Amino acid sequence: MEPAKGSYLLVTPFKDESSMLEGLFASVISQRLRPMLWMVMDDGSKDDGFEKAKALAKEHGWISVITRSEMENPHWLRYGSAVSYAVAEAVKSATMIVLAPAYLAVLDADTTVDPSYFERLVQAVESDPKAAIASGMITTEGGGELEKKPSPRGCARLYRRDFLDEVGGFPSTAAPDTVLEIKALNRGLKFIVVNEATGLHRRKSSQITGNAGLRSRGVIRYVLGMDFISAIMWAIVYARAVGCRASMGFFAGYIEGVRRKYPKIQDSEVREFYSGSWRRFVSKSATRTAIQDLVK
């Protein structure tokens, strides 16, 4: 079946985010281009989120609310696992009701977007055959200058379904948005930012430029296959970009992965991208690249 032009599936996993759900639902219901199906998944919440989501969705037949029991995944794998599961359930439901959407969109529960957000993303991707991934301009409540720069954000993205089918679907792995960026670049495709599509991340992040945020990034880079020399060199660049304390956080996270022997991703395409990535430091734009990397 040919995909319906401009159509998309939307998935949103949430966990203990009951206070965010009313704003989230209002944001999606107000979209000028609504999804054919919105799969909202409670990922083992201990609050009343599942009941609230069911109540908010009851008047809308295109919204499906599901739940799964709490998984024992490490924190850096939980998000990818949740989205992958929700995507699989959405695709299954779409097949059952004879839908053939052209796109998949992911929207985090703590993010709201303007009414034209997904319409603008679809229009931008349809006008550029090389675009596989799109995001709008997402700002963070109380965020700083770096967080306001236009950059593809995992919290509100649109993906071509044919691209996802080619790479084996939405990955259940650490940093799935980064993994998909790598796969797009390796295929001569690109991710684009639509500045006119705006949204708000409604919760202060854990300051990705701070020690805690970069420690988590260090763990993830180890899991994705970064080699030891590259980790040292990235730590040096982060020190220049955001300070020594944050840089030490990144390296401490990488060492945590080494010490605890976290299982590395099995995807050879991703591991090859990060293995030997120190060679990129021959570029004079290494520091600029590091700063851009911080806001993903």
C-alpha positions in Angstrom: 0.0 0.0 0.0 1.3 3.5 -0.9 1.8 5.7 2.1 -0.9 8.4 2.4 0.8 11.7 1.5 1.6 13.9 4.6 0.3 11.2 7.1 2.2 10.3 10.2 2.1 8.1 13.3 2.9 9.8 16.5 4.3 8.1 19.6 4.9 9.4 23.1 6.3 7.4 26.0 5.9 8.7 29.5 6.9 7.7 33.0 5.8 9.5 36.2 4.9 12.6 34.3 1.2 13.0 35.2 1.6 16.8 35.7 2.8 17.1 32.1 -0.1 15.3 30.4 -2.8 18.0 30.2 -0.4 20.4 28.4 0.8 17.6 26.1 -2.7 16.5 25.1 -3.8 20.1 24.4 -0.7 20.6 22.2 -1.3 17.5 20.1 -5.1 17.9 19.8 -4.5 21.4 18.5 -2.2 20.3 15.7 -3.4 21.6 12.3 -2.1 18.3 10.8 -3.1 15.7 13.3 -1.5 12.2 13.3 -3.5 9.3 11.9 -2.7 7.5 15.1 -1.2 8.8 18.4 0.2 6.0 20.5 0.7 7.2 24.1 2.5 4.7 26.3 2.8 4.6 30.1 6.2 3.0 30.8 5.6 1.7 34.3 4.5 4.9 36.1 3.9 4.9 39.8 1.7 8.0 39.7 -1.8 8.4 38.1 -0.5 9.1 34.6 -2.1 6.1 32.9 -5.5 6.9 34.3 -5.2 10.6 33.4 -4.0 9.8 29.9 -7.0 7.4 29.4 -9.4 10.1 30.5 -7.8 12.7 28.3 -8.0 10.4 25.3 -11.5 9.0 25.7 -13.2 11.5 23.3 -10.6 11.0 20.5 -10.7 7.8 18.5 -7.3 8.4 16.9 -5.5 8.3 20.3 -4.5 5.0 21.8 -3.2 4.7 25.4 -1.3 1.6 26.4 0.9 0.6 29.3 3.8 -1.8 30.0 5.3 -2.9 33.3 8.4 -1.3 34.5 11.5 -2.6 32.8 14.9 -3.3 34.4 16.9 -1.4 31.7 19.7 0.9 32.8 18.8 4.6 32.7 20.7 5.2 29.5 18.8 2.5 27.6 15.3 3.1 29.0 14.2 5.8 26.6 15.2 4.0 23.4 13.6 0.8 24.7 10.3 2.7 25.5 10.1 4.5 22.2 11.0 1.4 20.2 8.2 -0.5 22.0 5.7 2.2 21.5 6.6 2.5 17.8 6.1 -1.3 17.3 2.7 -1.1 18.9 1.8 1.9 16.8 2.8 0.2 13.6 0.9 -2.9 14.6 -2.2 -0.9 15.3 -1.8 1.1 12.1 -1.6 -2.1 10.1 -4.7 -3.5 11.8 -6.8 -0.5 10.8 -5.3 -0.3 7.3 -3.2 2.8 7.7 -0.1 3.5 5.7 1.5 6.6 7.1 4.5 8.1 5.4 6.2 9.4 8.6 6.8 8.5 12.2 7.0 11.3 14.8 8.2 11.1 18.4 7.1 13.7 21.0 8.2 13.5 24.6 5.7 14.0 27.3 7.5 17.0 28.7 7.4 18.9 25.4 4.7 21.0 23.8 4.7 22.3 20.2 2.9 25.0 18.3 -0.2 24.1 16.3 1.6 24.1 13.0 4.6 22.1 14.2 4.2 18.8 12.5 2.5 20.3 9.5 5.7 22.4 8.9 8.0 19.4 9.5 6.1 17.3 7.0 6.1 20.1 4.4 9.8 20.6 4.8 10.7 16.9 4.5 8.4 16.5 1.5 10.2 19.4 -0.3 13.6 17.9 0.3 14.2 14.3 -1.0 17.5 14.1 1.0 15.8 14.9 4.3 15.3 11.8 6.5 14.9 13.5 9.9 13.4 16.8 10.9 13.0 18.9 14.0 11.8 22.4 14.9 13.3 25.0 17.1 12.8 23.7 20.7 13.6 25.9 23.6 13.9 24.7 27.2 12.0 26.4 30.1 14.6 28.4 32.0 17.3 27.3 29.5 20.4 29.1 28.5 21.7 30.3 25.1 23.0 27.0 23.9 19.6 25.3 24.4 18.0 28.0 22.2 20.1 27.2 19.1 18.2 25.5 16.3 19.2 21.8 16.4 17.4 18.5 15.8 16.1 17.5 19.1 15.0 14.0 20.1 12.0 15.3 22.0 10.0 16.3 19.0 11.1 14.8 15.7 9.8 13.5 12.4 11.3 10.5 10.5 10.6 9.2 7.1 9.1 5.8 7.4 11.0 4.5 4.3 14.3 5.5 6.0 13.3 3.8 9.2 12.4 0.6 7.3 15.7 0.7 5.5 17.7 0.8 8.8 15.7 -1.8 10.6 13.2 0.5 12.5 13.5 2.7 15.5 16.5 1.4 17.5 16.0 0.1 21.0 19.4 1.4 22.2 21.1 4.2 24.0 20.8 7.6 22.3 18.5 6.4 19.5 18.2 9.8 18.0 22.0 10.0 17.6 22.1 6.4 16.2 19.5 7.5 13.5 21.5 10.6 12.7 24.6 8.5 12.0 22.6 6.1 9.8 21.1 9.0 7.8 24.5 10.6 7.3 26.1 7.3 6.2 23.4 7.0 3.5 23.9 10.5 2.1 20.7 11.7 3.8 20.4 14.6 6.3 18.4 15.9 9.3 17.0 19.4 9.0 15.8 22.1 11.3 12.6 24.0 10.5 13.0 27.3 12.4 9.4 28.3 11.9 8.2 25.2 13.8 8.6 25.9 17.5 8.2 24.1 20.7 8.9 24.2 24.5 10.7 21.6 26.6 8.8 22.3 29.8 11.3 21.0 32.3 14.7 22.2 33.1 17.2 19.8 31.8 20.0 18.4 34.0 22.3 21.0 32.4 23.9 18.9 29.7 26.8 21.3 29.9 27.3 20.5 33.5 28.9 17.6 35.3 25.9 15.3 35.6 24.8 15.8 32.0 28.2 15.2 30.5 28.8 12.2 32.8 25.7 10.6 31.2 27.0 11.5 27.8 30.3 9.8 28.6 28.6 6.6 29.5 26.5 6.7 26.3 29.6 7.3 24.1 31.3 4.3 25.6 28.2 2.2 24.9 28.1 3.4 21.3 31.7 2.3 20.7 33.9 5.4 21.3 37.5 4.3 21.8 39.7 5.5 24.8 41.9 7.9 22.9 38.8 9.6 21.4 37.3 9.9 24.8 40.4 11.7 26.1 40.4 14.1 23.2 36.7 14.9 23.5 37.2 15.6 27.2 39.9 18.1 26.3 37.6 19.8 23.8 34.8 19.9 26.3 37.1 21.5 28.8 37.8 24.3 26.4 34.2 24.7 25.5 32.4 24.4 28.9 35.0 24.0 31.6 37.2 21.4 33.3 34.6 20.3 35.8 32.1 19.3 33.1 34.8 17.8 31.1 35.8 15.6 34.0 32.2 14.5 34.2 32.3 13.3 30.6 35.5 11.3 31.1 34.2 9.9 34.5 31.1 8.6 32.7 33.2 7.0 30.0 35.4 5.3 32.7 32.2 4.1 34.4 31.3 2.3 31.2 34.7 0.7 31.1 34.8 -0.2 34.7 31.3 -1.7 34.9 31.7 -3.3 31.5 28.4 -2.0 30.1 27.4 -3.9 27.0 28.4 -2.0 23.9 26.0 -1.6 21.0 26.1 -4.5 18.5 25.4 -2.3 15.5 28.7 -2.3 13.6 27.8 0.9 11.6 27.5 2.9 14.8 30.6 1.4 16.5 32.7 2.1 13.4 31.5 5.8 13.5 32.8 6.3 17.0 35.8 4.0 16.9 38.8 6.1 16.0 36.7 9.3 16.0 39.8 11.1 17.4 40.8 11.5 13.7 38.2 14.3 13.4 40.3 16.5 15.6 42.6 17.3 12.7 39.7 19.7 11.8 40.1 23.3 13.0 36.4 23.2 13.8 36.8 20.6 16.6 35.7 23.0 19.4 32.7 24.2 17.4 31.7 20.6 16.7 31.9 19.8 20.4 29.6 22.7 21.3 27.1 21.6 18.7 27.3 18.1 20.1 26.4 19.4 23.5 23.0 20.6 22.4 21.8 17.4 20.7 
